[in-house]
Amino acid sequence: MVMTATSWLPNALCLIDKDAEWHTALHTLELRDGRIVAVHDAAVQPNPGDTVIDATGRLVIPGLVNAHTHSPDNLIRGSAPNLPLEIWSLHSAAGRERRTPREITLSAQLGCIEMLRTGTTTVLDHIRFSPDMDAEGLDAVALAYQQAGLRATIAPVVADRAVADTMPLTEADLDGVDIAAYGRRATLPAREQIGLVEAFVARWHGDLLRCAVGPSGPQRCSDGLLEAAGDLSLRHDIIFHMHLLETRAQRAMGFRLYGTGMVAHLERLGVLSRRANLVHAIWLEDGDLDRIAQSGAAIVHNPVSNARLGSGIFCLRKAIAHGVRLALGTDSAACNDSNNLLETTKWATLLHNLSSGDPDDWISPCESLRLATSGGAGVLGLSATGRIAAGQTADLVLLKLNSPAFVPLLDPVRQLVQSENGAAVDTVIVAGRVLLRDGRCTTLDEAAIWEEARALAAKRLRDNRDIYQSAAALDAPIRRMNARIAAHRGCCAP
């Protein structure tokens, strides 16, 4: 379908977030130049030549916002076992080594296909390069999103500490194991990393595709690098996106490095601001939620990967009560095993039932859906995205009502969040452009991408066999480290 300047969606059963409540009603949506220009209460006769997308029998929702994933991991889905983060990383990091630009593009395209098929229209890709980033690799991932048509923010990971220096290992944990050489490959100096990101911003930062800076985590970055990334974020008004306090070990490492909690240290460095996205934030100290809320920084909650890696349960209800800005992320397809934000939204609704016996503390489907739409859009600085309303971007998902999740249709929000898994997604529109029709991508050749991915993934596992063997040396020391600090708990952890 060739979209004209004005498009119409008649007979659309729209899910509209208005006045802090979700409302479901039939509307005709009028789209023009990538935006919703009107939400009509009744059928409207389109002008001759206008595009009409019949929404009869469809539930129309705002496009979902995946505020944290790692596209390189799409090519290693299923390769990393169920283990705590620090040990899991040994497996996943080895699989990311020595990527070609084509592999980088292909891996991002795999994620685009999956996200479109499950209703995601906006994504933040915290992209990791190993051993070092380069301009060609950055352009390769940008090209993937440009071809797919998703609304994307790309945050290249920057880090300057060797892997062995990012964990609170002791001599007893090491027990004679020599890991001095592990993770000490030549790494670009902080200034060069920031320079590459700044040049990337100059080449690609725009409307549909935006750029950000992505410090890997405080324990993986020198203070100088964190400050330089914060300065870059300020000068270009771009997102500062960073993992934070995902595990007990990271909390312990913060005290080893700074003698205080990580959030307090970031506050001292001056990098907490409304542009800052803090990913995970499970092992917080007393007062951290106040610091985060007062700075305007946001937290990106990743309930599925948190559970998969045994990292802990984020204190979502407390964060809401403190007024913290919040979004949802899938995390990578190697530690979540999908890029399906509908699944993540269901987990965000149900997982926290385990944290309190009081159902008034539980997260409702309405709340989690808001985090997955307008909440995520706001965290990424996209205030005109995430809702069905005049003036908003025309980022919409149409789901077939004649499908198991919606028959009978008694509570559209609850059934969308707790019953639907993406099987009913029929049409996806981003900036007024149809990217998915009849459940198939229109901008990417799914079959060709899948065929190439199978071959490349098998080759990468063979080529990286020596790296997997090298990484195995850290397994026993990390297990001893985790056992030693297992009793340490943050204020928000279970």
N, C-alpha and C positions, 0 to 999 in steps of 0.2 A: 504494500500500500504506500503510495506517494502522498505524504502529508502536505496539505495546503496550508496557507497562512492561518486560516481559521478552521478549527476542528470542533466537532460536537460529540458529546457522549450522552445520548438520550436514554431515558428509562434506567438511570443509574441508581442503584440502592447504595447511597453514600454513607460512609461511616465518618461523621464529622465531630471533631473535638471542639466543643464550644462551651464557654462558661464553666470550665473544669469538669465537664461531663461529656460523655460520648453520646451522640444522637444518630439514629438511623432513619433515613427518609429518602423517598424517591426525588431525584433532581435531574436536570439536564445541565451538564457541564459545558461551558464554552471556553475553548482554549485558543490562545493566539500568541504567536511569537514566543513559544516556550513557557507561557504562564497561563494560569486560570484567570480569565477576565470576568467571568460571571458564574454564579451558581443559581440557576433558575429553578424556581419551585414547580414550574409546569413545563410541558413539552414546548419547544420553540422550533419554528420552521427554519431549517438552515437555508442559507443563500445558495443559489445554483453554483456548483463547482466546489463548495466546501466539503471537507472530509467528514464522514459520519462513521463513528465507531459504535455500533449497537451494543449497549450495555445491558440489554434485557437479560434477566436471569443471572446477573453478575453483582457481586458485592464489590464496591469500589472503595479502596482505602488509600491513605497516603503511603507513598513508598517508604519502605523500612530503611533505617540508617544503621549500618554496621560500623561502629566507631573504633574498632580495633581488630585488625587481622594482619597476617604476614604472608603475602602472596608467594614467596619462594617455597613455602612449605606445602603448597598444593601438589608439587611433584614428588613429595616424600610422604604423602598421606599413607598411614598404615605401617610405616617403617619403624616408628618409635613405640616401645612397649609402655604399658601403664606403670609409671614410676614417678617418684617425686621430681620436681622440676630440675634440680641440679643434676640428677642422674639422667633424666629424660633428655636434657640438653646435650649430653655427650653423643647420643644417637642422632638427634635432629641436626645438630651443628655439622656433624660429619657429612650428612646428606646434602648440605647446602654448599659445600666447597666446590670451587673451580667451575662455577656456572658460566656458560656462554650467554651472550646477549639473546640468542634465540630461546634458550631455556628460560631466561628471565621473563621474556614476553609470553612464552607459552604457559608458564606457570601462573602468571597473572590472568591470562585468558581462561584457564581452567576455573579459577575463582569467579570470574565474571559470569561464566555460564551458570555455575551453581547458584550464585547470588540472584541473578535475574530469574532463574527458574523457581526460586523460593521467595521472591517479592522484595529483594533489596535493590534500591535505586541509588543509594549513596554509601560510600565506603571510605574509611581511612586505612591506608596500607602503610604499616610501619615496616618498611622494607629493609631487610638485612642483607649485606653483601659480605662474602668471605673469600679470601682474607681481607680485601680492601674494596671499597666502592670506587667506581670510576664513572666518568661522564657517559660512556657508552652504555653501561648497565643502567644508569638512571634514565636515560632516554628510552631504553628498551621497555621499561615498565610503564613509562608515560605513554608510549606508543600503544601498548596493550589496552589501556583504558580509553585512549582516544578512539581506537578502532571499535571497541565495544560500545562506547557511548554512555557509560555510567558516569554519575557525578562522583568524582574521586578526589581525595586529598592524599598526596603521597608524602610520607615523612621518612626520609632516609635515616637509618640508624647511624648515630655517631657514638664512638666509645674509644677510650685510649688506655684502658688498663688490661693487662694480661689476664686470661681466664683464671689462672691459679691465684691471682691477687684479688679476686672479686668475692672469695668465700672465706669465712672465718675458720680456716683450717688450722690445726695445731700440730706440733710435732707428734703428739700421741695419735692424732687422726691419720697422719701420713705413715707412721709406723715403718719408717725406713724407705718408703716408696719415693723415688726421685721423679718429681713432676716439674722440675725447674724449666724444662724446655717446652712443656705443653702450653699451647696458647700464646707463645712468645714469638710468633712469626712477625716479620716486619709489618708494622702498622703505620699508616699515614699519620704524621703529626696532627695535633688538634687543629692548627691553623689551616692546614691543607684540607682537612675534612670539612671544616666550615666553609672554606672557599669553594669547594665542589658543590656544596648545598646551595650556597648563595648564587653561583652561576646557574644551577638548575632552576632556582626560583626565577631568575631573569629570563630563562628560555621558555618556561612552561606555565608559570603562575598566571591564572586567568579566572574565568567564570566556571565553566563546567569542570575543568581540571585545575586543582590548586596544589600548592606545595606547602610543606611544613618542615620543621626540624625535629628530629626524633632521638634525643639522648637515650641510650639503651636503658640506663638506670643509674642512680647516684653511685652505687658501688662499682659500676663499670666505667665511670667517667671521673676525671680529675675535676677539681673545682674550677680550674681555668677553662676547661671545655664546657662545663655547665654554664659558666658565666658568658662565654662566647656564644653559646647556643641561645641563651636568654637575650643577649644583645641583638643577635640576628632576628629573633622573633619580634623584638620590639621595633627594630628599624624597618622591617618589611610588613609588620602587622600580620604575622603568620602564626599558626598553631605551634606550641612547644609541647610535644607529645612524648611521654616517658613512662616506662614501667616503674612501679614503686611498691616496695614492701609486699611482694607476692608471697614470700615464704618466711618462716621463722629464721632461717639462716640469713636472709637479707636484713632482717631487723637486728640480728646480732652483729652483722658486718657494719651496719650503720653506727652502732655504739663503738665498735673497734676503730672505725675511721674518724668519727667526729666527737665521740664522748657524749653524744646526745642522740635524740631521735632524728630520723632522716627528714621529716617534715620541718622540724624546727631548723635544721641545717639549711634546707632549701629556702626557708623564709629569710634566714640571715644572708644568704647569697643574693637575694632579691629576684629569684626566678619564678616565684609564685605570683601569678596574675590571672586575669580572665582568659588569657591565651593558653594557659597551662592545662594540659590533659594529664591526669595521673591515673595510670592503668593498674587495676587490681586493688591496691591500697587495703590489704586485708589486715596486716599486722601493725595497726596504728597505736600511737601512745595517747594517753589522756590529754585532751586539749587539741589534738591534731585536727579533728573535724571542725573545730572553731577556727583554727588557723586557715584551713582550706576554704571554708565558707567566707571568711572575712576577706581573703585575697581575691575571691571570685573564681578561683581555679575549679576545675571539674574533675570528677572521678568517672572512669569508664569501667563498668562492672562486667566481668566475664565469668558468669556462674558455672558454665559447663567445663571450661578448662580448669577453673579453680577446683572443681570436684574431681575431674579426671586425674589431675596431678596431686591430689590430696593436699592442696595448699592451705585450705581453710575456707570459712564462709565469711564473706564480706558483710559488714553491719549495715545493710541497705536501709532498714527502717530508721536507724539512728542518723544516717546521712541525710535522709529526707527530712527528718525532724530538725536537723541543724541548718537546713536550707542550702545544702550543697547541690550544685548543678550536677546532673547525672546523665549518663548514656549507657548503652549496652554494646558489647562487642562479642564476637564469636571467638576471638583469638585465632590461632592458626589451625589449619586442617590436619596438623600433625599432633596437636595436643587437645583438640576439641573433636577432631575427626569429621568436621563439616564446617561449611561457611553459611549454615542455615540460621538466619536470625530469628525465624519463627520458633525454632527449637530453643534458642537462647532465651527468647521472651517467655516461653513456657517455664523454663528452669528458673528464671528470675521471679516468676509468680509463685512457684511451688517450693523451691529449695529452702526459702526462709521460714517456712512453716516449722522446720526442724529447730529453729533458733529460739522459739518462744511457744509456750503453751497457751498464750492468750491470742485468740484469733483476731482480735483488734490490731495486733502487731503485724499480722500477715500482709503480704503484698497482694493487692487485688489485680485481676486481669486488666482493668482500666488503667491502673497506675503503670504496670509494666509495658502496656502498649504505648502509653504516652512516652516512656523512656525510649522506646524503640522507634519513635517517629519524631515528634517535635523536640523532645528532650535531646536526642542525639544530634539533630540538626543544629540546635542552639549551641551545644557543646563544640561543634565544629565551626561555629561562626556563620551558620547558614540560616539566618533568622527568617528568610522568605521561603524556607523549605520545611516540609514535615506536616503540613495540614492541608485540608481541602477548604479553601477559601479564596475569594477574589484577591488577586495580587500575589498569591503564592506561586511557586514554580509548578509547572504541570508535570509532577513526578507522581505517577499513579499506578496502582496495581489493581487489576480486575480478577476476581476469583469466581469460579463457577459455583453457583448455589446448588446446582444439581450434582452434589458430591457428598461422600459420607460425612464429612465434618459438619455440614450445614443442613442435614435433613434429619429431623425437622428443625427449622430455624426458630429457636426460642430466645436465645441470647447471643446476638452476633459477636459481641466483643469476647465473651467467655469462650465461645466456640472457635473463634479465630485463634485465640491465644492458646487454648488448652486442647483443641481437637485437630486443628489444621497443621499439616507438616510441609505444605508447599505443593501437594498433589493437585490442589484446586486452582493454582495460579495459571491463568489463561493468557493474560495480556499485561505487559509492563511498558509504561510510557515514562521517558525521562526527558525533561525539557521539551515536552510536546512531541517527541519522536518515539515511535513504536519500536522497542528493542526486543520484545518477545511477543509472538503472536501464535495462538493455538499451542502454547506451551513450548515453543521452539524459538531459539534466538534468530533474529533477522540480520544482525550485524556480524556474527561470527559463524564459521562453519564448524558446528559442533562435532560432527563425525570425523573430520580431518584433524581437528585439534586433539580429540581423544586418541586417535590412532597414533599420532606423532608422540603424544605424552607417554603412552605405554612403552614405546621403543626407547625414548630418552630416559625415562625413569629407570628402566632395567640397566641401561648402559651406565648411568650415574652410580648406581649401587655397586656395580662391578668395579668401576674406575676408582671409587673412594674406599675400597676395602681396607687399604693400608691406614687410612685416617680413622676408620672405625676401630681398628686394632690399637692405634695409639691412644685414642680417647678412653679405651677400656681401663687404662692404668689409673684413672681417677675414680673408678667405680667404688672400690673398697674404702678409700679415704673419705669419700663423700658420705657413704653409709655410716661410717663411724662418727663423722661430724654431725649428721642429722640425729643420730641416736643420742649424742651428748647434749644437744640443745633442745631435745624434744619437749622438755618440761617448760621451756620459756614460752609465755603466752602474752600476746598484746591485748589491749583493752577490748578490742572488737572481735577477737577470734573466739571460736567456740571452746 
